Amino acid sequence: MLWPDGEVHWLKANGRVFRDANGTAVRMIGVNYDITGRKLAEQHLKRWADTFENVAFRFVIGAPDNTLLGSMNPAFARMHGYSVNELTGMPIADVFAPECRNELANQILKVNEKGHHAWESRHIRKDGTTFPVLIDAVAVKDSEGKTLYRIVSVQDITERKQVEEDLRESEQRYNTLFRKSNIPVAIMKLPEVVIADVNEAAEKLTGFSRDELLGKTSAELGIISQTSRSETISGFRDQGAITDKVMQIRTKEGKERYITITTNPVEIQGQPFAYTSILDITDVHLSEIRERNRSRILQMLTEKYTLNEILHEIQVSIEEEAPDSICTILLVDK
């Protein structure tokens, strides 16, 4: 019925018809009841019932002191390979894998005590196959805190577990490739630009162990100068990357090496890092120096240079080619 204010109301009518001696209706007495609130509540409950029956999420409702499966939706039953009728009234433990049944009483106790509790477990299907699940349970309580019933949702997490396993295997493969690669690699934490990780080849190149390198800067360890570090960081920030930059480093033993570095920004678990691959070019660099020095000395021999000047150039060349040594040439007049 439409009310004057435009709202629709539901009415329930009860009436009685009065008839004369000939059976003709002469009057009627009736009472109308406004049942709009009840109808709305019924519609609301109907929507929840439809949701419970048809939703893809798996739900089951159980009494607080009952160890049997109570009301459940079809999705919960299908997940276990049963019909609702088959599964209703079965012991709760029967849907848990045998190895997980001992923990069930303790988990239910946590639900009743905390009001809400979630945990991972394994369930078993009618055909005996097991699968991983995430269980989320809520204890519905009265005003005095007494548990009336539990609402439990169960999610099959087989796919998520497979993704996690694939990710672990991928990380293991990466770690193996990273650790055992013949190319020295260092990972720097940004923005501090401190060493976050290195592989075995980087340890071998620098002479420092991984534990000695982690959390330090290359300048702190004396591998490069502070000036060189500042210039490199400035170039990385300006250009966003570094490609084949030639640098001179000093190992833990004090030996000088020549390297090129290529650095690119990477993100690891949402945090910024810099991935640096290193190429030891010491032998190539020294070969270039030797070739340049030989050409210079040969040129001096063909021009008007004194013997002392030529010998001095040879001495400088030897010390440049072997930076860890000191060359002294003694002339003996016979």
Buried (B, 14 or more C-beta within 10 A) or exposed (E): EEEEEEEEEBEEEEEEEEEEEEEEEEEEEEEEEEBBEEBEEEEEEEEEEEEBEEEEEBBBBBEBEEEEBBBBBBBBBBBBBBEBEEBBEEEBBBBBBEEBBEEBEEBBEBBBEEBEBBBEBEBBBBEEEBBBBBBBBBBEBEEEEEBEBBBBBBBBBEEEBEEEEEEEEEEEEEEEEBBEBEEBBBBBBBEEBBBBBBBBBBBEBBBBEBEBBBEEBBBEBEBBBEEBBEBBBEBBEEEEEBEEBEBBBBBBEEEEBBBBBBBBEEEEEEEEBBBBBBBBBBEEBBEEBBEEBEEBBEEBEEEEBEEEEBBBBBBEBBBBBEBEEEEEEEEEEE
